[in-house]
Amino acid sequence: MSDCIFCKLAEGEIPSNKVYEDDQIMCFHDADPQAPVHVLIIPKKHIESMDDLKEEDADLVAHIMLKIKDIAADLGLDNGYRVVNNCGEDGFQTVKHLHFHVLGKRKMTWPPG
């Protein structure tokens, strides 16, 4: 999609602080980190949100999920991390391109608030 910032990042049109890349996905540091370690993992294929996934995307999503643990280990998140996906406006999705936040190195209380 021509006006999607994540597509532009995946195409190399916009520079990023890249952590990992292969032919299907890209991982980079969030420009506005909410934790000491905060990276985003995106598919290179434009998929607007979780609601837009199709059966044909199952292998891609599985690939992302399997790579998350490797990326987290490479980032030193050996004591745990969070994986977050925001879906749609009410789910606080701000970029309309499927992405997963991986956050770590922060002590959190549960439940929040």
The first five atom37 places (N, CA, C, CB, O) and aatype in JSON, in Angstrom:
{
  "aatype": [12, 15, 3, 4, 9, 13, 4, 11, 10, 0, 6, 7, 6, 9, 14, 15, 2, 11, 19, 18, 6, 3, 3, 5, 9, 12, 4, 13, 8, 3, 0, 3, 14, 5, 0, 14, 19, 8, 19, 10, 9, 9, 14, 11, 11, 8, 9, 6, 15, 12, 3, 3, 10, 11, 6, 6, 3, 0, 3, 10, 19, 0, 8, 9, 12, 10, 11, 9, 11, 3, 9, 0, 0, 3, 10, 7, 10, 3, 2, 7, 18, 1, 19, 19, 2, 2, 4, 7, 6, 3, 7, 13, 5, 16, 19, 11, 8, 10, 8, 13, 8, 19, 10, 7, 11, 1, 11, 12, 16, 17, 14, 14, 7],
  "atom_mask": [
    [1, 1, 1, 1, 1],
    [1, 1, 1, 1, 1],
    [1, 1, 1, 1, 1],
    [1, 1, 1, 1, 1],
    [1, 1, 1, 1, 1],
    [1, 1, 1, 1, 1],
    [1, 1, 1, 1, 1],
    [1, 1, 1, 1, 1],
    [1, 1, 1, 1, 1],
    [1, 1, 1, 1, 1],
    [1, 1, 1, 1, 1],
    [1, 1, 1, 0, 1],
    [1, 1, 1, 1, 1],
    [1, 1, 1, 1, 1],
    [1, 1, 1, 1, 1],
    [1, 1, 1, 1, 1],
    [1, 1, 1, 1, 1],
    [1, 1, 1, 1, 1],
    [1, 1, 1, 1, 1],
    [1, 1, 1, 1, 1],
    [1, 1, 1, 1, 1],
    [1, 1, 1, 1, 1],
    [1, 1, 1, 1, 1],
    [1, 1, 1, 1, 1],
    [1, 1, 1, 1, 1],
    [1, 1, 1, 1, 1],
    [1, 1, 1, 1, 1],
    [1, 1, 1, 1, 1],
    [1, 1, 1, 1, 1],
    [1, 1, 1, 1, 1],
    [1, 1, 1, 1, 1],
    [1, 1, 1, 1, 1],
    [1, 1, 1, 1, 1],
    [1, 1, 1, 1, 1],
    [1, 1, 1, 1, 1],
    [1, 1, 1, 1, 1],
    [1, 1, 1, 1, 1],
    [1, 1, 1, 1, 1],
    [1, 1, 1, 1, 1],
    [1, 1, 1, 1, 1],
    [1, 1, 1, 1, 1],
    [1, 1, 1, 1, 1],
    [1, 1, 1, 1, 1],
    [1, 1, 1, 1, 1],
    [1, 1, 1, 1, 1],
    [1, 1, 1, 1, 1],
    [1, 1, 1, 1, 1],
    [1, 1, 1, 1, 1],
    [1, 1, 1, 1, 1],
    [1, 1, 1, 1, 1],
    [1, 1, 1, 1, 1],
    [1, 1, 1, 1, 1],
    [1, 1, 1, 1, 1],
    [1, 1, 1, 1, 1],
    [1, 1, 1, 1, 1],
    [1, 1, 1, 1, 1],
    [1, 1, 1, 1, 1],
    [1, 1, 1, 1, 1],
    [1, 1, 1, 1, 1],
    [1, 1, 1, 1, 1],
    [1, 1, 1, 1, 1],
    [1, 1, 1, 1, 1],
    [1, 1, 1, 1, 1],
    [1, 1, 1, 1, 1],
    [1, 1, 1, 1, 1],
    [1, 1, 1, 1, 1],
    [1, 1, 1, 1, 1],
    [1, 1, 1, 1, 1],
    [1, 1, 1, 1, 1],
    [1, 1, 1, 1, 1],
    [1, 1, 1, 1, 1],
    [1, 1, 1, 1, 1],
    [1, 1, 1, 1, 1],
    [1, 1, 1, 1, 1],
    [1, 1, 1, 1, 1],
    [1, 1, 1, 0, 1],
    [1, 1, 1, 1, 1],
    [1, 1, 1, 1, 1],
    [1, 1, 1, 1, 1],
    [1, 1, 1, 0, 1],
    [1, 1, 1, 1, 1],
    [1, 1, 1, 1, 1],
    [1, 1, 1, 1, 1],
    [1, 1, 1, 1, 1],
    [1, 1, 1, 1, 1],
    [1, 1, 1, 1, 1],
    [1, 1, 1, 1, 1],
    [1, 1, 1, 0, 1],
    [1, 1, 1, 1, 1],
    [1, 1, 1, 1, 1],
    [1, 1, 1, 0, 1],
    [1, 1, 1, 1, 1],
    [1, 1, 1, 1, 1],
    [1, 1, 1, 1, 1],
    [1, 1, 1, 1, 1],
    [1, 1, 1, 1, 1],
    [1, 1, 1, 1, 1],
    [1, 1, 1, 1, 1],
    [1, 1, 1, 1, 1],
    [1, 1, 1, 1, 1],
    [1, 1, 1, 1, 1],
    [1, 1, 1, 1, 1],
    [1, 1, 1, 1, 1],
    [1, 1, 1, 0, 1],
    [1, 1, 1, 1, 1],
    [1, 1, 1, 1, 1],
    [1, 1, 1, 1, 1],
    [1, 1, 1, 1, 1],
    [1, 1, 1, 1, 1],
    [1, 1, 1, 1, 1],
    [1, 1, 1, 1, 1],
    [1, 1, 1, 1, 1],
    [1, 1, 1, 0, 1]
  ],
  "atom_positions": [
    [[0.85, -1.18, 0.0], [0.0, 0.0, 0.0], [0.9, 1.24, 0.0], [-0.97, 0.0, 1.23], [1.79, 1.35, 0.84]],
    [[0.67, 2.13, -0.91], [1.61, 3.23, -1.15], [1.71, 4.25, -0.01], [1.21, 3.94, -2.38], [2.76, 4.86, 0.15]],
    [[0.66, 4.45, 0.77], [0.73, 5.46, 1.83], [0.93, 4.87, 3.22], [-0.53, 6.28, 1.82], [0.81, 5.59, 4.21]],
    [[1.23, 3.58, 3.3], [1.41, 2.91, 4.59], [2.86, 3.07, 5.07], [1.04, 1.41, 4.48], [3.79, 2.66, 4.39]],
    [[3.03, 3.66, 6.24], [4.38, 3.9, 6.77], [5.13, 2.59, 7.0], [4.31, 4.69, 8.07], [6.34, 2.53, 6.77]],
    [[4.44, 1.53, 7.44], [5.12, 0.26, 7.67], [5.53, -0.4, 6.35], [4.22, -0.68, 8.48], [6.57, -1.05, 6.29]],
    [[4.73, -0.24, 5.32], [5.13, -0.75, 3.99], [6.37, -0.01, 3.51], [3.97, -0.58, 2.96], [7.28, -0.61, 2.94]],
    [[6.41, 1.3, 3.74], [7.58, 2.09, 3.34], [8.82, 1.68, 4.13], [7.3, 3.59, 3.54], [9.91, 1.64, 3.57]],
    [[8.66, 1.37, 5.41], [9.77, 0.88, 6.21], [10.25, -0.47, 5.68], [9.36, 0.75, 7.69], [11.45, -0.7, 5.54]],
    [[9.31, -1.37, 5.38], [9.66, -2.7, 4.88], [10.36, -2.63, 3.53], [8.41, -3.56, 4.77], [11.22, -3.46, 3.23]],
    [[10.0, -1.64, 2.71], [10.62, -1.47, 1.4], [11.95, -0.71, 1.47], [9.66, -0.72, 0.47], [12.66, -0.6, 0.47]],
    [[12.29, -0.19, 2.65], [13.54, 0.56, 2.8], [13.43, 2.0, 2.35], [0.0, 0.0, 0.0], [14.44, 2.69, 2.26]],
    [[12.22, 2.47, 2.07], [12.01, 3.86, 1.65], [12.21, 4.82, 2.82], [10.61, 4.04, 1.06], [12.57, 5.98, 2.63]],
    [[11.97, 4.32, 4.02], [12.16, 5.09, 5.25], [13.15, 4.3, 6.11], [10.78, 5.34, 6.02], [12.97, 3.1, 6.3]],
    [[14.19, 4.97, 6.62], [15.15, 4.24, 7.45], [14.55, 3.81, 8.79], [16.39, 5.1, 7.7], [13.63, 4.45, 9.31]],
    [[15.08, 2.72, 9.32], [14.62, 2.23, 10.62], [15.81, 1.66, 11.38], [13.49, 1.15, 10.46], [16.86, 1.38, 10.81]],
    [[15.62, 1.49, 12.66], [16.63, 0.87, 13.51], [16.29, -0.63, 13.54], [16.66, 1.5, 14.98], [15.68, -1.13, 14.49]],
    [[16.69, -1.32, 12.48], [16.3, -2.7, 12.24], [16.97, -3.66, 13.2], [16.64, -3.08, 10.83], [18.15, -3.54, 13.52]],
    [[16.17, -4.64, 13.66], [16.64, -5.69, 14.55], [16.77, -7.01, 13.79], [15.69, -5.86, 15.75], [17.72, -7.77, 13.99]],
    [[15.8, -7.27, 12.91], [15.75, -8.54, 12.17], [14.98, -8.33, 10.87], [15.09, -9.67, 13.03], [14.06, -7.51, 10.8]],
    [[15.38, -9.08, 9.85], [14.65, -9.05, 8.59], [14.88, -10.35, 7.84], [15.07, -7.83, 7.73], [15.99, -10.88, 7.83]],
    [[13.82, -10.84, 7.22], [13.94, -11.94, 6.27], [13.0, -11.63, 5.11], [13.61, -13.33, 6.95], [12.52, -10.5, 4.99]],
    [[12.73, -12.6, 4.27], [11.91, -12.32, 3.09], [10.44, -12.08, 3.41], [12.03, -13.46, 2.13], [9.71, -11.59, 2.54]],
    [[9.97, -12.41, 4.62], [8.56, -12.27, 4.97], [8.25, -11.2, 6.01], [8.06, -13.56, 5.45], [7.16, -10.63, 6.01]],
    [[9.22, -10.93, 6.89], [8.95, -10.04, 8.02], [10.12, -9.1, 8.29], [8.64, -10.85, 9.27], [11.22, -9.27, 7.77]],
    [[9.83, -8.1, 9.1], [10.85, -7.15, 9.53], [10.57, -6.79, 10.98], [10.87, -5.87, 8.62], [9.41, -6.7, 11.4]],
    [[11.62, -6.58, 11.74], [11.51, -6.17, 13.14], [12.41, -4.95, 13.34], [11.9, -7.33, 14.13], [13.55, -4.93, 12.88]],
    [[11.88, -3.94, 14.01], [12.64, -2.72, 14.24], [12.24, -2.1, 15.58], [12.42, -1.7, 13.08], [11.17, -2.39, 16.11]],
    [[13.12, -1.24, 16.1], [12.84, -0.56, 17.36], [11.72, 0.46, 17.15], [14.12, 0.13, 17.92], [11.7, 1.17, 16.15]],
    [[10.81, 0.53, 18.11], [9.71, 1.49, 18.06], [10.26, 2.9, 18.2], [8.66, 1.19, 19.17], [11.15, 3.15, 19.02]],
    [[9.74, 3.83, 17.41], [10.19, 5.22, 17.46], [9.73, 5.92, 18.74], [9.67, 5.98, 16.24], [10.32, 6.93, 19.13]],
    [[8.7, 5.39, 19.4], [8.19, 5.96, 20.64], [8.07, 4.83, 21.67], [6.81, 6.67, 20.42], [6.96, 4.41, 22.0]],
    [[9.21, 4.34, 22.17], [9.19, 3.16, 23.03], [8.41, 3.37, 24.33], [10.6, 2.74, 23.36], [8.49, 4.43, 24.96]],
    [[7.66, 2.33, 24.7], [6.88, 2.35, 25.92], [7.49, 1.46, 27.0], [5.45, 1.91, 25.63], [6.92, 1.29, 28.08]],
    [[8.66, 0.91, 26.71], [9.4, 0.07, 27.65], [10.87, 0.17, 27.28], [8.89, -1.44, 27.61], [11.2, 0.59, 26.17]],
    [[11.76, -0.2, 28.19], [13.19, -0.15, 27.86], [13.55, -0.91, 26.58], [13.99, -0.7, 29.02], [14.43, -0.49, 25.83]],
    [[12.89, -2.03, 26.33], [13.02, -2.72, 25.05], [11.63, -2.74, 24.43], [13.61, -4.19, 25.21], [10.69, -3.26, 25.03]],
    [[11.5, -2.16, 23.23], [10.21, -2.09, 22.55], [10.46, -2.16, 21.05], [9.41, -0.79, 22.93], [10.92, -1.19, 20.44]],
    [[10.16, -3.31, 20.47], [10.32, -3.49, 19.04], [8.97, -3.84, 18.42], [11.36, -4.59, 18.72], [8.06, -4.31, 19.09]],
    [[8.88, -3.59, 17.12], [7.69, -3.94, 16.35], [8.07, -4.99, 15.33], [7.06, -2.69, 15.66], [9.14, -4.93, 14.72]],
    [[7.2, -5.96, 15.14], [7.39, -6.99, 14.12], [6.24, -6.85, 13.14], [7.46, -8.44, 14.74], [5.07, -6.88, 13.52]],
    [[6.58, -6.7, 11.86], [5.57, -6.52, 10.82], [5.77, -7.53, 9.71], [5.61, -5.08, 10.26], [6.9, -7.93, 9.42]],
    [[4.67, -7.95, 9.08], [4.83, -8.71, 7.85], [5.14, -7.73, 6.72], [3.54, -9.56, 7.53], [4.68, -6.59, 6.75]],
    [[5.91, -8.15, 5.74], [6.17, -7.29, 4.59], [4.94, -7.17, 3.7], [7.36, -7.82, 3.78], [4.76, -6.18, 2.99]],
    [[4.1, -8.18, 3.74], [2.83, -8.15, 3.03], [1.9, -7.2, 3.77], [2.2, -9.58, 2.9], [1.78, -7.28, 5.0]],
    [[1.23, -6.32, 3.05], [0.3, -5.4, 3.71], [-0.97, -6.15, 4.08], [-0.02, -4.19, 2.8], [-1.72, -6.62, 3.23]],
    [[-1.19, -6.24, 5.39], [-2.43, -6.76, 5.97], [-2.85, -5.71, 6.97], [-2.24, -8.22, 6.64], [-2.08, -5.36, 7.87]],
    [[-4.05, -5.19, 6.84], [-4.44, -4.04, 7.66], [-4.51, -4.35, 9.15], [-5.76, -3.52, 7.2], [-4.04, -3.55, 9.96]],
    [[-5.09, -5.49, 9.53], [-5.22, -5.81, 10.95], [-5.48, -7.3, 11.1], [-6.36, -4.98, 11.6], [-5.58, -8.03, 10.11]],
    [[-5.59, -7.75, 12.34], [-5.93, -9.15, 12.61], [-7.24, -9.52, 11.94], [-6.02, -9.41, 14.13], [-7.42, -10.65, 11.49]],
    [[-8.16, -8.57, 11.87], [-9.46, -8.83, 11.26], [-9.38, -9.09, 9.76], [-10.38, -7.68, 11.52], [-10.33, -9.59, 9.17]],
    [[-8.27, -8.75, 9.16], [-8.11, -8.92, 7.71], [-7.29, -10.16, 7.35], [-7.46, -7.7, 7.12], [-7.02, -10.39, 6.17]],
    [[-6.91, -10.96, 8.33], [-6.16, -12.18, 8.05], [-7.05, -13.17, 7.31], [-5.62, -12.81, 9.35], [-8.25, -13.27, 7.55]],
    [[-6.41, -13.91, 6.39], [-7.1, -14.94, 5.63], [-6.37, -16.27, 5.86], [-7.15, -14.59, 4.1], [-5.25, -16.28, 6.37]],
    [[-7.0, -17.35, 5.49], [-6.38, -18.68, 5.63], [-4.99, -18.7, 5.01], [-7.26, -19.75, 4.97], [-4.08, -19.32, 5.56]],
    [[-4.84, -18.04, 3.88], [-3.55, -18.04, 3.18], [-2.45, -17.35, 3.98], [-3.69, -17.36, 1.84], [-1.27, -17.49, 3.65]],
    [[-2.81, -16.62, 5.04], [-1.83, -15.91, 5.87], [-1.39, -16.73, 7.09], [-2.41, -14.59, 6.34], [-0.57, -16.27, 7.87]],
    [[-1.93, -17.93, 7.24], [-1.64, -18.74, 8.43], [-0.15, -19.02, 8.58], [-2.4, -20.06, 8.36], [0.38, -18.91, 9.69]],
    [[0.53, -19.38, 7.51], [1.97, -19.66, 7.6], [2.76, -18.41, 7.95], [2.48, -20.25, 6.29], [3.75, -18.48, 8.69]],
    [[2.35, -17.28, 7.43], [3.03, -16.02, 7.73], [2.89, -15.67, 9.21], [2.45, -14.88, 6.86], [3.87, -15.29, 9.85]],
    [[1.7, -15.79, 9.75], [1.49, -15.48, 11.17], [2.24, -16.48, 12.05], [-0.02, -15.5, 11.51], [2.81, -16.09, 13.08]],
    [[2.25, -17.74, 11.67], [3.02, -18.74, 12.43], [4.5, -18.38, 12.4], [2.79, -20.16, 11.85], [5.19, -18.51, 13.41]],
    [[4.99, -17.94, 11.26], [6.4, -17.55, 11.13], [6.71, -16.39, 12.09], [6.72, -17.14, 9.67], [7.74, -16.39, 12.76]],
    [[5.82, -15.41, 12.14], [6.01, -14.28, 13.05], [6.06, -14.76, 14.49], [4.87, -13.24, 12.87], [6.97, -14.39, 15.24]],
    [[5.11, -15.57, 14.88], [5.05, -16.06, 16.27], [6.29, -16.86, 16.64], [3.8, -16.92, 16.48], [6.8, -16.73, 17.75]],
    [[6.79, -17.67, 15.72], [7.99, -18.46, 16.01], [9.24, -17.59, 16.07], [8.17, -19.54, 14.95], [10.16, -17.89, 16.83]],
    [[9.29, -16.53, 15.29], [10.45, -15.63, 15.3], [10.48, -14.74, 16.52], [10.46, -14.77, 14.05], [11.56, -14.31, 16.94]],
    [[9.32, -14.46, 17.11], [9.28, -13.58, 18.28], [10.2, -14.1, 19.38], [7.84, -13.45, 18.8], [10.94, -13.32, 19.98]],
    [[10.16, -15.39, 19.67], [10.99, -15.91, 20.76], [12.48, -15.78, 20.43], [10.65, -17.39, 21.03], [13.28, -15.52, 21.33]],
    [[12.85, -15.94, 19.18], [14.26, -15.78, 18.78], [14.69, -14.32, 18.9], [14.46, -16.27, 17.33], [15.78, -14.03, 19.39]],
    [[13.85, -13.42, 18.45], [14.15, -11.99, 18.53], [14.24, -11.55, 20.0], [13.07, -11.16, 17.78], [15.15, -10.81, 20.37]],
    [[13.3, -12.02, 20.82], [13.33, -11.69, 22.26], [14.62, -12.19, 22.89], [12.1, -12.31, 22.98], [15.23, -11.48, 23.7]],
    [[15.05, -13.38, 22.55], [16.3, -13.92, 23.09], [17.48, -13.07, 22.63], [16.5, -15.4, 22.66], [18.37, -12.77, 23.43]],
    [[17.5, -12.68, 21.36], [18.59, -11.84, 20.83], [18.64, -10.49, 21.53], [18.42, -11.64, 19.32], [19.71, -9.89, 21.66]],
    [[17.49, -10.0, 21.99], [17.42, -8.71, 22.68], [17.66, -8.84, 24.18], [16.06, -8.07, 22.44], [17.59, -7.85, 24.91]],
    [[17.95, -10.05, 24.66], [18.26, -10.25, 26.06], [17.04, -10.29, 26.97], [0.0, 0.0, 0.0], [17.15, -10.02, 28.16]],
    [[15.89, -10.61, 26.41], [14.67, -10.64, 27.21], [14.47, -12.02, 27.82], [13.45, -10.25, 26.35], [13.43, -12.66, 27.63]],
    [[15.47, -12.46, 28.55], [15.48, -13.81, 29.1], [14.62, -13.96, 30.36], [16.88, -14.22, 29.41], [14.42, -15.07, 30.84]],
    [[14.11, -12.86, 30.89], [13.27, -12.91, 32.09], [11.8, -12.69, 31.75], [13.74, -11.88, 33.11], [10.97, -12.51, 32.65]],
    [[11.47, -12.7, 30.45], [10.09, -12.52, 30.02], [9.89, -11.26, 29.2], [0.0, 0.0, 0.0], [10.73, -10.36, 29.18]],
    [[8.76, -11.22, 28.53], [8.41, -10.11, 27.66], [6.92, -10.17, 27.37], [9.23, -10.13, 26.34], [6.27, -11.19, 27.62]],
    [[6.38, -9.07, 26.83], [4.99, -9.0, 26.41], [4.92, -8.96, 24.9], [4.28, -7.77, 27.03], [5.78, -8.37, 24.25]],
    [[3.9, -9.58, 24.35], [3.59, -9.49, 22.93], [2.2, -8.9, 22.84], [3.69, -10.9, 22.19], [1.25, -9.45, 23.4]],
    [[2.07, -7.78, 22.12], [0.8, -7.06, 22.06], [0.43, -6.81, 20.61], [0.88, -5.73, 22.83], [1.27, -6.45, 19.78]],
    [[-0.86, -7.02, 20.31], [-1.4, -6.65, 19.0], [-2.64, -5.81, 19.26], [-1.74, -7.92, 18.13], [-3.57, -6.25, 19.95]],
    [[-2.66, -4.62, 18.71], [-3.83, -3.75, 18.81], [-4.61, -3.9, 17.5], [-3.43, -2.26, 19.07], [-4.04, -3.8, 16.42]],
    [[-5.92, -4.12, 17.61], [-6.73, -4.38, 16.43], [-7.89, -3.4, 16.36], [-7.25, -5.83, 16.44], [-8.79, -3.42, 17.21]],
    [[-7.87, -2.55, 15.36], [-8.96, -1.6, 15.14], [-8.89, -0.39, 16.05], [0.0, 0.0, 0.0], [-8.09, -0.31, 16.98]],
    [[-9.75, 0.55, 15.74], [-9.76, 1.83, 16.47], [-10.0, 1.65, 17.96], [-10.83, 2.75, 15.89], [-9.29, 2.23, 18.78]],
    [[-10.99, 0.85, 18.33], [-11.27, 0.63, 19.75], [-10.2, -0.19, 20.44], [-12.61, -0.04, 19.91], [-10.12, -0.22, 21.67]],
    [[-9.37, -0.87, 19.66], [-8.24, -1.63, 20.19], [-6.95, -0.82, 20.18], [0.0, 0.0, 0.0], [-5.87, -1.36, 20.42]],
    [[-7.06, 0.49, 19.89], [-5.93, 1.43, 19.9], [-4.91, 1.16, 18.81], [-5.25, 1.38, 21.24], [-3.73, 1.47, 18.98]],
    [[-5.33, 0.58, 17.68], [-4.42, 0.4, 16.55], [-4.24, 1.75, 15.86], [-4.96, -0.68, 15.54], [-5.21, 2.33, 15.38]],
    [[-3.0, 2.24, 15.81], [-2.75, 3.56, 15.23], [-2.19, 3.49, 13.82], [-1.79, 4.32, 16.1], [-2.34, 4.45, 13.05]],
    [[-1.56, 2.38, 13.45], [-1.07, 2.19, 12.08], [-1.84, 1.02, 11.49], [0.49, 1.94, 12.04], [-1.84, -0.08, 12.06]],
    [[-2.48, 1.24, 10.37], [-3.31, 0.21, 9.75], [-2.47, -0.74, 8.91], [-4.4, 0.85, 8.89], [-2.59, -0.82, 7.69]],
    [[-1.61, -1.47, 9.63], [-0.76, -2.53, 9.07], [-0.52, -3.48, 10.23], [0.62, -1.96, 8.45], [-0.06, -3.06, 11.29]],
    [[-0.84, -4.74, 10.05], [-0.67, -5.72, 11.11], [0.73, -5.61, 11.71], [-0.92, -7.15, 10.57], [1.72, -5.6, 10.99]],
    [[0.79, -5.53, 13.04], [2.08, -5.48, 13.72], [1.94, -5.97, 15.14], [2.66, -4.05, 13.69], [0.87, -5.91, 15.75]],
    [[3.05, -6.44, 15.65], [3.1, -6.97, 17.01], [4.18, -6.22, 17.77], [3.38, -8.5, 17.0], [5.31, -6.08, 17.3]],
    [[3.83, -5.74, 18.95], [4.78, -5.09, 19.84], [5.4, -6.17, 20.72], [4.08, -3.97, 20.71], [4.7, -7.03, 21.25]],
    [[6.71, -6.12, 20.87], [7.42, -6.96, 21.83], [8.08, -6.01, 22.81], [8.47, -7.93, 21.13], [8.92, -5.19, 22.43]],
    [[7.69, -6.12, 24.08], [8.16, -5.19, 25.11], [8.77, -5.96, 26.26], [7.0, -4.3, 25.6], [8.27, -7.02, 26.66]],
    [[9.85, -5.42, 26.81], [10.48, -6.09, 27.93], [11.38, -5.18, 28.75], [0.0, 0.0, 0.0], [11.56, -4.0, 28.44]],
    [[11.94, -5.77, 29.8], [12.86, -5.11, 30.74], [12.16, -4.08, 31.61], [13.99, -4.43, 29.97], [12.77, -3.11, 32.06]],
    [[10.87, -4.3, 31.84], [10.13, -3.39, 32.7], [9.36, -4.22, 33.73], [9.17, -2.49, 31.87], [8.66, -5.17, 33.37]],
    [[9.49, -3.85, 34.97], [8.69, -4.46, 36.03], [7.28, -3.88, 35.95], [9.33, -4.22, 37.44], [7.1, -2.67, 35.93]],
    [[6.3, -4.74, 35.89], [4.92, -4.29, 35.79], [4.1, -4.9, 36.93], [4.31, -4.67, 34.42], [4.39, -6.0, 37.39]],
    [[3.1, -4.17, 37.37], [2.19, -4.73, 38.36], [0.96, -5.24, 37.63], [1.81, -3.67, 39.44], [0.57, -4.71, 36.59]],
    [[0.35, -6.27, 38.18], [-0.84, -6.83, 37.56], [-1.91, -6.98, 38.63], [-0.54, -8.19, 36.88], [-1.59, -7.48, 39.71]],
    [[-3.09, -6.6, 38.4], [-3.59, -5.98, 37.18], [-3.18, -4.52, 37.09], [-5.09, -6.11, 37.09], [-2.97, -3.87, 38.12]],
    [[-3.09, -3.99, 35.85], [-2.69, -2.58, 35.69], [-3.79, -1.66, 36.24], [-2.42, -2.26, 34.19], [-4.96, -2.03, 36.31]],
    [[-3.37, -0.46, 36.61], [-4.32, 0.56, 37.06], [-4.59, 0.43, 38.45], [0.0, 0.0, 0.0], [-5.38, 1.2, 39.0]]
  ]
}
